[in-house]
Amino acid sequence: MKKPLAVALAVALGTLAGCGEQAAPPAPEVTETKVAEPVKAERVNPFFAVSSLQYAYPAFDQIRDEDFAPALERGMAEQLTEVTTIADNAEPATFENTVVAIERSGRVLDRTSSVFFNLVGADTNDTRQAIQADMAPKLSAHGDAIALNDKLFARITSLYDKRAELGLDPESLRLLERYHTDFVRAGAKLDATQKEQLKAMNSELATLQTTFSQNVLREVNASAVVFDTAEELAGMSEAEIAAAGTAAKAAGKEGKFLIALQNTSGQPPLTNLSNRASRQRILEASLKRGSQGGEFDNREVLAKVIKIRAERAQLLGYPSHAAYTLEDATAATPEAVNAMLGRLAPAAVANARREAADMQKMVDNEKGGFKLAAWDWDFYANKVRQERYSFDEGQLRPYFELNNVLENGVFFAAKEVYGLTFKPRPDLPVYHPDARAWEVFDADGTSLALFVGDFYARPSKRGGAWMNAYVSQSDLLNEKPVVANHQNIPKPPDGQPTLMTFDEVTTMFHEFGHALHGMFSDVNYPRFSGTSVPRDFVEYPSQVNEMWATWPTVLANYAKHHETGEPIPQALLDKVIAAEQFNQGFASTEYLASSMLDQSLHQLTPEQVPTDVIAFEAEALKKAGLDYDLVPPRYRSTYFSHIIGGYSAGYYSYIWSEVLDADSVKWMQENGGLTRANGDHFRKTLLSRGGSADAMQLFRDFAGRDPDIKPLLERRGFDVK
């Protein structure tokens, strides 16, 4: 989570979804009650003071929806006053009275925005969405008021120009340089007319991005597929069918069965549904989202977002939004991203075609009498896996009960690698009954952080999985981390165990890798805390943490039958590991297709932005060699929430980071694997450093060399020379 001024600049830079900024009047002062009247204590907005709970953990039990708008308004007003005081200071600019002072500003805004925007993602409602829509342009204007403050930028520039003479330590020097870069990229060097143009663009983008995101969430709920009979869900487990019945009843459709959609194109039930027509209904409903007319249609909204981003990039001196975004990433240029994606795409599609041929053979051998379609892929991939490796996903799930995976898998690995221990904290309030809190202790027994886990899907929660920080570590502000992980695992009926797919298990390890990045942060300035690193670097540590999901001693510790406690059979375990490259053609192709769509849209000039984004999407995939009907993009453009938020022109980051990840996993394996020595080295050289040093230098500090792409190609089964 971005901190103090970075919250404001994030919007001006277009990196915080649904946020924008503007100066607002302070909240009214509370007046005294007349003596003659009964004295009634006024309720104080909980965001106006630091939470009294450990590590300033949010007092969710005290927070009401009506608190958010006044606190955001006051937070903006206070920060604007603080920044104006800094800018108008008659004393010559110093690092302390300018840069450090900026870092200390905006405490109310930071507290409020960290909770509000996290709850908008994890547990939204109509009131919160209305506040989000109202606040987006205000926050955008607030960010511009700071980023485009000429006096403030002049003070920063005066320090930047003589930075070599200031005697700053490396982290402080980097902070000064980053602020100068942030302000320039936010438009500080534009003239007065251009700044007004930029403000208007940022405000409109903030509103459009909020509209897009809210449309995605509303439509994913509205597009749930309803079936009349349980027979149409043949192949799903009894518990899954019962859950579909419960969901239908809750939606006012008693006696029917409801399959809720997840945010990706592919949907989990497709793996087991034996009814082909049911599979087709589900996938087609998923792929049509945002492009069928009606109140949730995102085609026009997306086109406007892409065009304004392109116009803004040109105003700031860049040929495209991608060029603007990538300048501040480790990739540096669109050409570098295009080259990598272009190198991988042919191999991925070739692998996918081979996989499809194997599945078509199975269809033909079964005398299915049809040509494989996209809605058949998951079902027949599972059957091929079963034939080739003698197991299917259904055999694994009894061994992956949620609490066991979390405590004896994720937490166990963290203890073995880093020495961490975890204590449940039921005394801490949570924002939803499904969320839980733990206190995290370091190897020496000292308290390190607080961790919140929120793993179940619900209509009020956006799709996917993510990590966020409610409080980010900072020595300057004397703050310790409060971080949270979120997933969208279907919740079983009451009394039933939560049995996870292997993908959900891997995701849990992945997201906890982000959490470790936040909890291990050991920096002075909040600007560099935790995951405040380039977008194409942030996924790297989390992907490294996935390696422990299949590490033999970790897997053996958590993969136990939920009823008998028997460990997963070694033969089955061996098959799981042997099958790790299975279906990688599909997985790589669907991911690369979305990455190419992201780049294709954001490398356009304003004049090139299409009015028909669906037609453009088809042409872009064809041009990239990724127009393979059997493998739709992981996200189509009209429900591609990543590129509306922080991953615009950055969705390639997962595979860019995977180059570093695969190379680091190989390093770990070559140096003893699951050892405290490896964990402590990774923590010291990389996880604890946040954004306080150049990202690629952090990798070199860890690995002792530049990254090598070969381990990634081997992992994915690519035949790339």
C-alpha positions in Angstrom: 0.0 0.0 0.0 1.4 3.4 -1.0 2.0 5.7 1.9 1.7 9.5 2.7 2.3 11.6 -0.4 2.7 8.5 -2.5 -1.1 7.9 -2.1 -1.6 11.2 -3.8 1.1 10.8 -6.5 -0.2 7.3 -7.3 -3.3 8.8 -8.7 -1.5 11.5 -10.6 0.7 8.8 -12.1 -2.3 6.5 -12.8 -1.2 3.7 -10.5 -4.0 3.5 -7.9 -7.2 2.2 -9.3 -10.3 4.3 -8.6 -8.4 7.0 -6.7 -7.9 10.5 -7.5 -7.3 13.6 -5.5 -8.4 17.1 -4.6 -8.3 19.7 -1.9 -11.3 19.6 0.3 -12.5 21.7 3.2 -11.7 20.4 6.7 -14.4 18.6 8.6 -16.4 20.9 10.8 -15.3 21.4 14.4 -17.4 19.8 17.1 -19.2 22.5 19.1 -19.8 22.5 22.8 -23.3 21.5 24.0 -25.3 24.1 26.0 -25.1 23.5 29.7 -28.8 23.4 30.1 -29.2 20.5 27.7 -28.4 16.9 28.5 -24.8 16.3 27.7 -24.3 13.6 25.1 -20.8 12.6 24.0 -20.3 13.0 20.3 -19.0 10.0 18.5 -15.5 10.7 17.2 -14.6 9.5 13.7 -12.1 6.6 14.3 -9.8 7.8 11.5 -9.1 11.1 13.1 -6.7 9.5 15.5 -4.2 6.6 15.3 -5.9 3.3 16.3 -5.1 2.3 19.8 -4.9 -1.3 18.8 -1.5 -3.1 18.4 0.5 -1.7 15.5 -2.3 0.7 14.7 -4.4 -2.2 13.5 -7.7 -0.8 12.2 -10.6 -0.8 14.7 -13.0 -2.4 12.3 -15.6 -2.8 15.0 -15.7 1.0 15.4 -15.6 1.9 11.7 -18.8 2.8 9.9 -19.5 3.6 6.3 -20.4 7.1 7.2 -16.9 7.7 8.6 -15.1 7.3 5.2 -16.1 10.5 3.3 -15.5 12.9 6.2 -12.2 11.3 7.0 -11.1 11.4 3.4 -12.1 15.0 3.1 -10.3 16.0 6.3 -7.3 13.9 5.3 -7.0 15.7 2.0 -7.4 19.1 3.6 -4.8 18.4 6.3 -2.3 17.0 3.8 -2.8 20.0 1.5 -2.2 22.3 4.5 0.9 20.4 5.4 2.3 20.4 1.9 1.5 24.1 1.5 3.4 24.9 4.7 6.4 22.9 3.3 6.2 24.7 -0.1 5.9 28.2 1.5 8.6 27.7 4.1 10.8 30.8 4.0 13.8 28.8 5.1 16.1 27.4 2.4 15.1 23.9 1.4 16.8 21.1 3.3 16.3 17.3 3.1 14.6 17.4 6.5 12.3 20.4 6.0 11.2 19.3 2.5 11.6 15.6 1.6 11.2 14.1 5.1 8.4 16.6 5.9 6.6 15.3 2.8 7.0 11.8 4.0 5.4 12.7 7.3 2.4 14.3 5.7 -1.0 12.9 5.1 -1.5 10.7 8.1 -5.3 10.9 8.2 -5.6 10.4 4.5 -3.2 7.4 4.6 -5.1 5.7 7.5 -8.5 6.3 5.8 -7.5 5.4 2.2 -5.7 2.2 3.3 -8.8 0.9 5.0 -11.4 2.3 2.5 -9.9 1.0 -0.7 -9.0 -2.3 0.8 -12.6 -2.8 1.9 -13.9 -1.6 -1.5 -12.0 -4.7 -2.9 -12.7 -7.2 -0.1 -16.2 -6.3 1.1 -17.9 -3.6 -0.9 -21.5 -2.5 -0.8 -23.6 0.2 -2.5 -22.7 2.8 0.0 -18.9 2.2 -0.4 -19.2 2.1 -4.2 -21.0 5.4 -4.1 -18.3 7.0 -1.9 -15.7 5.6 -4.2 -17.3 7.1 -7.3 -17.7 10.5 -5.5 -14.2 10.5 -4.1 -12.3 9.4 -7.2 -12.2 12.8 -9.0 -11.7 14.6 -5.7 -8.7 12.4 -4.8 -7.4 12.9 -8.4 -7.6 16.7 -8.0 -5.9 16.4 -4.6 -3.0 14.5 -6.1 -2.6 17.1 -8.8 -2.7 19.9 -6.3 0.4 18.5 -4.7 2.2 17.1 -7.7 1.8 20.3 -9.7 2.7 22.7 -6.8 5.4 24.8 -8.4 6.9 26.0 -5.1 7.1 22.4 -3.8 8.7 21.1 -6.9 11.2 24.0 -6.9 12.4 23.0 -3.4 12.7 19.4 -4.4 14.6 20.4 -7.5 17.0 22.7 -5.6 17.9 19.7 -3.4 18.1 17.3 -6.4 20.5 19.6 -8.3 23.0 19.6 -5.4 22.3 16.0 -4.1 26.0 15.0 -4.4 26.9 17.7 -1.9 24.2 16.8 0.8 26.0 13.9 2.3 22.9 11.7 2.3 22.9 8.0 3.2 22.0 5.8 0.2 18.3 5.4 1.2 17.9 9.1 1.7 19.6 9.9 -1.6 17.3 7.5 -3.4 14.3 9.0 -1.7 15.2 12.5 -3.0 15.8 11.1 -6.5 12.6 9.2 -6.5 10.6 12.3 -5.4 12.1 14.3 -8.2 11.3 11.6 -10.7 7.7 11.1 -9.3 7.0 14.8 -9.6 8.4 15.1 -13.1 6.4 12.1 -14.2 3.3 13.6 -12.6 3.6 16.7 -14.8 5.6 19.1 -12.6 7.5 20.5 -15.6 4.4 21.3 -17.7 3.3 24.9 -18.3 0.2 26.3 -16.7 -2.1 25.4 -19.7 -0.8 21.9 -19.9 -1.2 21.4 -16.2 -4.9 22.3 -16.5 -5.2 19.8 -19.3 -3.5 17.1 -17.2 -5.8 17.8 -14.2 -8.9 17.3 -16.4 -7.5 14.1 -17.8 -6.7 12.7 -14.4 -10.1 13.6 -13.1 -11.9 11.9 -16.0 -9.7 8.9 -15.7 -10.4 8.5 -12.0 -14.1 8.4 -12.7 -13.9 6.1 -15.7 -11.6 3.7 -13.9 -14.0 3.5 -11.0 -17.0 2.9 -13.4 -15.1 0.1 -15.1 -14.1 -1.7 -11.9 -17.6 -1.4 -10.5 -19.1 -2.7 -13.7 -16.9 -5.7 -13.6 -17.9 -6.6 -10.0 -21.6 -6.0 -10.6 -21.7 -8.0 -13.8 -19.7 -11.0 -12.4 -22.5 -11.3 -9.8 -25.3 -10.6 -12.3 -23.9 -13.1 -14.8 -24.0 -16.1 -12.5 -25.3 -19.1 -14.4 -28.5 -20.8 -13.1 -29.3 -24.4 -13.8 -32.7 -26.0 -13.3 -31.5 -29.5 -12.3 -28.7 -31.1 -10.4 -28.2 -33.5 -13.4 -26.9 -30.5 -15.4 -24.0 -30.3 -12.9 -23.0 -34.0 -13.2 -19.4 -34.5 -12.4 -19.2 -31.9 -9.7 -19.0 -33.2 -6.1 -22.0 -33.5 -3.9 -20.7 -30.7 -1.7 -20.2 -28.5 -4.7 -23.7 -29.2 -6.0 -25.1 -28.5 -2.6 -23.2 -25.2 -2.4 -24.7 -24.3 -5.8 -28.2 -25.0 -4.4 -27.5 -22.9 -1.4 -26.3 -20.0 -3.6 -29.4 -20.2 -5.7 -31.6 -20.1 -2.7 -29.8 -17.1 -1.4 -30.4 -15.4 -4.7 -34.1 -16.1 -4.5 -34.1 -19.1 -6.9 -34.9 -21.9 -4.5 -34.8 -25.4 -6.1 -32.3 -24.3 -8.7 -28.5 -24.3 -8.8 -26.3 -21.2 -9.2 -22.7 -21.2 -10.4 -21.1 -17.9 -9.6 -18.4 -16.7 -12.0 -14.9 -15.8 -11.1 -13.0 -12.9 -12.7 -10.9 -15.0 -15.1 -12.2 -16.2 -18.4 -11.9 -19.8 -17.4 -14.1 -21.1 -14.5 -13.3 -23.8 -12.0 -16.4 -26.0 -12.6 -15.3 -26.6 -16.2 -12.7 -29.1 -14.9 -15.3 -31.6 -13.7 -18.6 -30.9 -15.5 -19.4 -33.8 -17.7 -22.4 -32.1 -19.3 -21.0 -30.4 -22.4 -23.9 -28.0 -22.8 -23.4 -26.8 -19.2 -19.7 -26.2 -19.8 -20.6 -24.2 -22.9 -23.1 -22.0 -21.0 -20.6 -21.2 -18.2 -17.7 -20.3 -20.5 -19.8 -18.3 -22.9 -21.4 -16.3 -20.0 -17.9 -15.6 -18.8 -16.5 -14.5 -22.1 -19.4 -12.2 -22.9 -18.9 -10.0 -19.8 -18.7 -6.3 -20.4 -19.5 -6.5 -24.2 -23.2 -7.3 -24.5 -24.8 -3.9 -24.1 -26.7 -2.9 -21.0 -25.7 -1.2 -17.8 -22.4 -3.2 -17.3 -21.0 -2.8 -20.9 -17.4 -1.7 -20.6 -16.5 -1.3 -24.3 -17.0 2.5 -24.5 -15.5 3.0 -21.0 -12.4 1.1 -21.9 -11.9 2.9 -25.2 -12.1 6.3 -23.3 -9.6 5.2 -20.7 -7.1 4.0 -23.3 -7.5 7.2 -25.4 -7.1 9.5 -22.4 -4.1 7.6 -21.2 -2.5 7.9 -24.6 -3.3 11.6 -24.7 -1.8 12.1 -21.2 1.3 10.2 -22.2 1.9 12.5 -25.2 1.2 15.6 -23.1 4.0 14.3 -20.7 6.4 13.8 -23.7 6.0 10.0 -24.3 4.8 8.3 -27.5 2.4 6.0 -25.7 1.1 5.1 -22.3 3.2 1.9 -22.4 6.4 4.0 -23.0 5.4 6.2 -20.1 4.7 3.3 -17.7 7.7 1.1 -18.7 10.2 3.9 -18.3 9.8 3.4 -14.6 9.9 -0.4 -14.6 12.8 -2.8 -14.9 11.8 -3.6 -18.5 12.4 0.1 -19.4 10.9 0.1 -22.9 7.9 -1.4 -24.8 10.4 -2.9 -27.2 12.0 -5.0 -24.4 8.6 -6.3 -23.4 7.5 -7.0 -27.0 10.7 -8.9 -27.6 10.3 -11.2 -24.6 6.6 -11.8 -25.2 7.3 -12.3 -28.9 9.9 -14.9 -28.1 7.7 -16.9 -25.8 4.4 -16.7 -27.7 5.2 -19.1 -30.6 6.5 -21.8 -28.2 3.5 -21.4 -25.9 1.0 -21.8 -28.8 2.9 -24.7 -30.2 2.7 -26.5 -26.8 -1.0 -25.6 -26.6 -1.7 -27.1 -30.0 0.1 -30.3 -29.0 -2.0 -30.5 -25.8 -5.2 -30.0 -27.8 -4.2 -32.8 -30.2 -3.9 -35.1 -27.3 -7.3 -34.1 -26.0 -8.9 -34.5 -29.4 -7.6 -38.0 -29.6 -9.3 -38.8 -26.3 -12.6 -37.3 -27.6 -12.3 -39.4 -30.8 -11.4 -42.6 -28.8 -14.5 -42.0 -26.7 -16.5 -41.6 -29.9 -17.5 -38.1 -28.7 -18.3 -37.0 -32.3 -17.3 -33.4 -31.8 -14.4 -31.1 -32.3 -12.7 -29.9 -29.2 -13.9 -26.4 -28.1 -12.7 -23.9 -25.6 -15.3 -25.1 -23.0 -14.0 -28.6 -23.3 -10.4 -27.8 -22.5 -10.3 -28.1 -18.7 -12.5 -31.2 -18.7 -10.4 -33.1 -21.2 -7.1 -31.8 -19.9 -8.1 -33.3 -16.5 -8.9 -36.6 -18.3 -5.6 -36.6 -20.1 -3.8 -35.8 -16.9 -5.6 -38.7 -15.3 -4.6 -41.1 -18.1 -1.0 -39.9 -18.4 -0.2 -39.6 -14.7 -3.0 -41.7 -13.2 -4.5 -39.0 -11.1 -7.0 -36.1 -11.5 -7.7 -33.0 -9.5 -10.4 -34.7 -7.6 -7.9 -37.1 -6.0 -5.9 -34.2 -4.6 -8.6 -32.1 -3.0 -9.2 -34.4 0.0 -5.6 -33.7 1.0 -5.8 -30.0 0.7 -8.1 -28.8 3.5 -7.8 -25.0 3.9 -6.7 -24.7 7.5 -4.2 -27.5 7.2 -2.7 -26.0 4.0 -2.4 -22.6 5.8 -1.1 -23.7 9.1 0.9 -26.8 8.2 1.9 -25.7 4.8 2.2 -21.9 4.4 3.0 -21.1 8.0 5.2 -24.2 8.4 7.3 -23.3 5.4 7.7 -19.7 6.8 8.9 -21.2 10.0 11.4 -23.5 8.3 12.8 -20.9 6.0 12.6 -17.8 8.1 12.0 -18.9 11.7 8.5 -17.3 11.9 5.7 -18.4 14.3 2.1 -17.5 14.3 -0.4 -16.9 17.0 -4.2 -16.5 16.3 -5.6 -13.2 17.5 -9.3 -13.6 17.8 -9.4 -10.5 20.0 -8.7 -8.3 17.0 -11.8 -7.1 15.2 -12.2 -8.0 11.5 -14.3 -6.4 8.8 -16.1 -9.7 7.8 -16.7 -12.9 9.7 -14.7 -14.9 7.2 -11.5 -12.9 7.9 -9.1 -14.0 10.7 -6.1 -12.3 12.3 -2.7 -13.7 13.5 0.3 -12.1 15.2 3.6 -13.0 13.6 6.7 -13.5 15.7 10.3 -13.4 14.4 12.9 -16.2 14.9 14.1 -14.5 18.2 10.6 -14.4 19.6 9.9 -10.7 19.1 6.7 -9.6 17.6 7.1 -8.8 13.9 3.7 -8.0 12.3 0.0 -8.7 12.2 -1.5 -10.8 9.4 -5.1 -11.0 8.2 -6.3 -13.9 6.1 -9.6 -13.6 4.1 -9.9 -16.7 1.8 -13.5 -17.2 0.8 -15.4 -15.8 -2.2 -18.5 -13.7 -1.8 -20.5 -11.3 -3.9 -19.1 -8.2 -2.1 -15.5 -9.2 -2.9 -13.7 -8.5 -6.2 -12.3 -11.6 -8.0 -8.8 -12.9 -7.9 -6.3 -13.0 -5.1 -4.2 -10.2 -3.7 -2.2 -8.8 -0.7 -2.6 -5.4 0.8 -1.1 -3.5 3.7 -3.3 -1.7 6.3 -0.1 -0.4 7.9 3.3 -0.4 6.2 6.6 -0.6 8.0 8.6 2.6 8.5 11.3 3.5 11.0 10.6 7.2 10.4 7.0 6.9 11.4 7.7 4.1 13.9 5.2 1.8 12.2 5.1 -2.0 12.0 3.3 -3.9 9.3 -0.3 -5.0 9.2 -0.8 -7.0 6.0 -3.6 -9.1 4.6 -4.1 -11.9 2.0 -7.2 -12.4 0.1 -8.5 -15.3 -2.1 -11.8 -16.4 -3.7 -12.1 -20.0 -2.6 -15.8 -21.1 -2.8 -17.2 -21.5 0.7 -18.7 -24.9 1.4 -22.0 -25.5 3.2 -21.9 -25.2 7.0 -20.1 -28.1 8.6 -18.3 -29.1 5.4 -14.5 -28.9 5.1 -13.0 -26.4 2.6 -11.1 -28.6 0.1 -8.9 -26.7 -2.2 -7.7 -27.2 -5.7 -3.9 -27.4 -6.2 -4.1 -24.0 -8.0 -5.7 -22.5 -4.9 -3.0 -24.1 -2.8 -0.3 -22.5 -5.0 -2.1 -19.2 -4.9 -2.1 -19.3 -1.1 1.7 -19.7 -1.0 2.0 -17.0 -3.7 0.0 -14.4 -1.8 1.9 -15.2 1.4 5.1 -14.4 -0.5 3.7 -10.8 -1.0 2.8 -10.8 2.7 6.4 -11.7 3.6 7.7 -8.9 1.5 5.5 -6.5 3.5 6.3 -8.1 6.9 10.1 -8.3 6.4 10.3 -4.7 5.3 13.1 -2.9 7.2 13.3 0.6 5.7 13.4 4.1 7.1 11.0 5.9 4.7 7.4 4.8 4.0 7.9 5.6 0.3 10.0 2.4 0.1 8.1 0.1 2.4 7.4 -3.6 1.6 6.1 -4.1 -1.9 6.8 -0.5 -3.1 9.0 -1.8 -5.9 8.6 -1.7 -9.8 5.5 -3.5 -11.0 7.5 -6.0 -13.0 9.5 -6.8 -9.9 6.8 -7.0 -7.2 5.6 -10.5 -8.3 9.1 -12.0 -8.1 9.3 -12.6 -4.3 5.8 -14.0 -4.2 6.5 -16.4 -7.1 9.6 -17.6 -5.3 7.4 -18.5 -2.3 5.4 -20.9 -4.5 8.3 -23.3 -4.6 7.6 -24.4 -1.0 4.1 -25.7 -2.0 5.7 -28.7 -3.7 8.9 -28.9 -1.6 8.8 -32.6 -0.4 9.0 -31.9 3.4 6.5 -29.1 3.2 4.1 -31.0 1.0 4.3 -34.0 3.3 3.6 -31.8 6.3 0.3 -30.4 5.0 -1.0 -32.8 2.3 -3.0 -35.0 4.6 -6.4 -36.5 4.2 -9.0 -34.3 5.9 -10.9 -37.2 7.4 -8.2 -39.9 8.1 -5.1 -37.7 8.6 -3.3 -40.1 6.3 -0.5 -38.4 4.4 -0.9 -38.1 0.6 0.5 -41.3 -0.9 4.0 -40.9 -2.1 3.0 -42.3 -5.5 0.4 -39.6 -5.9 2.7 -37.0 -4.6 5.3 -38.1 -7.2 2.7 -37.8 -9.9 1.8 -34.3 -8.9 5.4 -33.2 -9.1 5.9 -35.1 -12.4 2.9 -33.3 -13.9 4.1 -29.8 -13.1 4.8 -29.0 -16.8 1.4 -30.5 -17.8 -0.9 -28.1 -19.6 1.7 -25.3 -19.6 1.0 -24.6 -23.2 -2.6 -23.6 -22.3 -1.5 -21.7 -19.1 1.2 -19.8 -21.0 -0.9 -19.0 -24.0 -3.9 -17.6 -22.1 -1.6 -15.5 -20.0 0.5 -14.2 -22.9 -2.7 -13.4 -24.8 -3.8 -11.1 -22.0 -0.3 -9.6 -21.7 -0.3 -8.9 -25.5 -3.7 -7.3 -25.3 -2.5 -5.0 -22.5 0.5 -3.9 -24.5 -1.4 -3.6 -27.8 -3.9 -1.3 -26.2 -1.4 0.8 -24.3 1.1 1.2 -27.2 -1.5 3.0 -29.3 -1.5 6.7 -30.0 -4.7 8.6 -29.3 -5.6 8.5 -33.0 -5.2 4.7 -33.1 -7.6 3.9 -30.2 -10.4 1.9 -31.7 -14.1 2.5 -31.2 -14.7 -1.3 -31.3 -12.4 -2.8 -28.7 -13.6 -6.4 -29.3 -12.7 -6.2 -33.0 -9.3 -4.7 -32.0 -8.8 -7.5 -29.5 -9.2 -10.1 -32.2 -6.9 -8.4 -34.6 -4.2 -7.8 -31.9 -4.2 -11.5 -30.9 -4.0 -12.5 -34.6 -1.0 -10.2 -35.1 0.7 -11.6 -32.1 0.1 -15.2 -33.2 -2.0 -15.8 -30.2 -5.4 -16.1 -31.9 -6.0 -19.7 -30.9 -9.8 -20.2 -30.4 -9.3 -23.1 -28.0 -7.5 -20.9 -25.6 -9.2 -17.5 -24.8 -7.1 -14.8 -23.1 -7.1 -15.2 -19.3 -8.9 -11.9 -19.3 -10.7 -10.3 -22.2 -10.3 -6.5 -22.4 -13.8 -5.6 -21.1 -13.3 -7.4 -17.8 -9.5 -7.0 -17.5 -9.4 -5.2 -14.1 -5.6 -5.5 -13.8 -5.0 -3.0 -16.6 -7.5 -0.5 -15.2 -5.7 -0.6 -11.9 -2.0 -0.8 -11.2 -1.1 -3.2 -14.0 -1.8 -0.9 -17.0 0.9 -1.8 -19.6 2.3 -4.0 -16.9 0.5 -7.3 -17.0 3.6 -8.8 -18.6 5.1 -8.4 -15.1 4.2 -11.9 -14.0 6.3 -13.6 -16.5 9.0 -11.0 -16.4 9.2 -11.6 -12.7 9.1 -15.4 -13.3 12.5 -15.1 -15.1 13.9 -13.9 -11.7 11.7 -16.4 -9.8 12.8 -19.5 -11.7 16.4 -18.5 -11.6 16.1 -17.9 -7.8 14.4 -21.2 -7.2 17.3 -22.9 -9.1 19.7 -20.9 -6.8 17.8 -22.1 -3.7 17.9 -25.7 -4.9 21.6 -25.6 -5.6 22.3 -24.1 -2.2 20.4 -26.6 0.0 16.8 -25.7 -0.6 14.6 -25.4 2.6 17.2 -23.9 5.0 17.3 -21.0 7.4 20.5 -19.9 5.8 18.8 -19.5 2.4 15.8 -17.7 3.9 17.9 -15.3 6.0 20.0 -14.5 2.9 16.9 -13.8 0.8 15.4 -11.7 3.5 18.5 -9.7 4.2 19.5 -9.0 0.6 16.0 -8.6 -0.9 12.8 -9.0 1.1 13.8 -6.5 3.8 14.9 -3.8 1.3 11.6 -2.9 -0.2 12.2 -0.2 -2.8 15.2 1.4 -1.1 17.6 0.3 -3.8 17.5 -0.5 -7.5 15.4 -3.6 -8.0 17.8 -5.4 -10.3 20.6 -4.6 -8.0 18.7 -6.3 -5.2 18.5 -9.5 -7.4 22.2 -9.3 -8.0 22.8 -8.9 -4.3 20.8 -12.1 -3.7 22.0 -14.3 -6.6 25.5 -12.8 -7.1 24.9 -12.4 -10.8 22.6 -11.3 -13.5 19.4 -13.3 -14.1 19.2 -16.2 -16.6 16.1 -17.0 -18.6 16.9 -20.7 -19.1 15.3 -21.9 -15.8 12.0 -20.3 -16.9 12.1 -22.0 -20.3 12.8 -25.3 -18.7 10.0 -24.9 -16.1 7.4 -24.1 -18.8 8.6 -26.9 -21.1 9.4 -24.4 -23.9 11.6 -25.4 -26.7 13.1 -22.0 -27.3 16.6 -21.6 -28.6 
